[in-house]
Amino acid sequence: MTVSADSVRHTPLWDRHLALNATMADFGGWSMPMEYTGTVAEHRAVRESVGMFDVSHMGTVLIFGSGALEAVNAVLTNDLERISDGQAQYTMLCAENGGVIDDLIAYRFDENNLMLIPNATNSDAVVAELKRALTDTEVNVLDARDDHAIIAVQGPHSAPTLHAIGIELPEKYMAFARSTWNGSPVMVCRTGYTGEHGYEIVLPASGAPQLWDALSGAGAIPAGLGARDTLRTEMGYPLHGHELNAQITPVQAGLGFAVGWAKGTFHGREALTSERESGPARKLRGLIAAGRGIPRAQMSVVDGSGDSIGRVTSGTFSPTLSTGIALALIDADIADGAQVAVDVRGRHVDFTVTKPPFVESHVRD
């Protein structure tokens, strides 16, 4: 990783993005490709064939030492005892009030060794909180982001594409395999953020350009963060800062499956248990347009009387459905199928409340 004179950070693939004339933008302090040939075309490449994303801005946190798994399990929401060595798990780091500091993926090597992949903008906060929480243990927390790169390969043709360049793949969803490729150690995880069968490859930063070139030669289409956002929104996947933040809890966001309710302890347990028992005042729901209009984050959601019942957290045009879709935090008593409206720049556009995903998931195919 490098830092430019204007303090915007670059991933190891930055030169590749410039060579492809990608539209670059500052994303959480990183210069990242938003699109190469167009968000819709890149979105469709992932849904129909195979796309590849540079997600090296994501954090890479190594946790090691005697009792690392037990110590981390007392902090994160999900239960690491639910998975075995060689498997990954979606989980969250919460504050004591139940708000989400970050959602992340935990990789279990063994009882003394783990790896966490937090969101790019929250990586420093996750490292700091874990170091604080584990101060009195023998567990070490190492921020290794600058040493690693992450390339996501997503789409129905992702497996044959990776096989074509000689990469060993895990068979099951949320499992990972470690091997070598072109002389570099690689960890291939059957995970992703698109709703398609796909993989995320973690490797030393120095090996990323060669892997990117090999994937391109095998037919993977470069895709930017614009397509990554439309793909995840179609699946109803949360994005921290939108569907999750310090004021939005896993209970409100419908992510109770990522909470180990039977565990004796995790950060935010008391607040989350109380909210779960009493029921949240608001819930994250899907909205699909009945008329013309593209919803955007922070737009107001209103009922038939024009009274506000919540707000959009993420909104976009769905390339798959060719209509506007949104995720929104709205009053908990609003039922699926209800008709609501979104205030799109002063014009009320009709939407139907629904349960995401908006399109079929293929992650387990």
Sequence and secondary structure as in RCSB ss.txt:
>XXXX:A:sequence
MTVSADSVRHTPLWDRHLALNATMADFGGWSMPMEYTGTVAEHRAVRESVGMFDVSHMGTVLIFGSGALEAVNAV
LTNDLERISDGQAQYTMLCAENGGVIDDLIAYRFDENNLMLIPNATNSDAVVAELKRALTDTEVNVLDARDDHAI
IAVQGPHSAPTLHAIGIELPEKYMAFARSTWNGSPVMVCRTGYTGEHGYEIVLPASGAPQLWDALSGAGAIPAGL
GARDTLRTEMGYPLHGHELNAQITPVQAGLGFAVGWAKGTFHGREALTSERESGPARKLRGLIAAGRGIPRAQMS
VVDGSGDSIGRVTSGTFSPTLSTGIALALIDADIADGAQVAVDVRGRHVDFTVTKPPFVESHVRD
>XXXX:A:secstr
 EE TTS EE TTHHHHHHTT EEEEETTEEEEEESS HHHHHHHHHHS EEEE TTS  EEEESTTHHHHHHTT
SSS GGGS TTEEEEEEEE TTS EEEEEEEEEEETTEEEEE  GGGHHHHHHHHHHHTTTSS EEEE GGGEEE
EEEESTTHHHHHHHTT    SSTTBEEEEEETTEEEEEES  SSSSSEEEEEEEGGGHHHHHHHHHHTT EE  H
HHHHHHHHHHT   BTTTBBTTB TTTTT GGGS TTSS  TTHHHHHHHHHH  SEEEEEEEESSS    TT E
EE TTS EEEEEEEEEEETTTTEEEEEEEEETT  TT EEEEEETTEEEEEEEE S SS   TT 
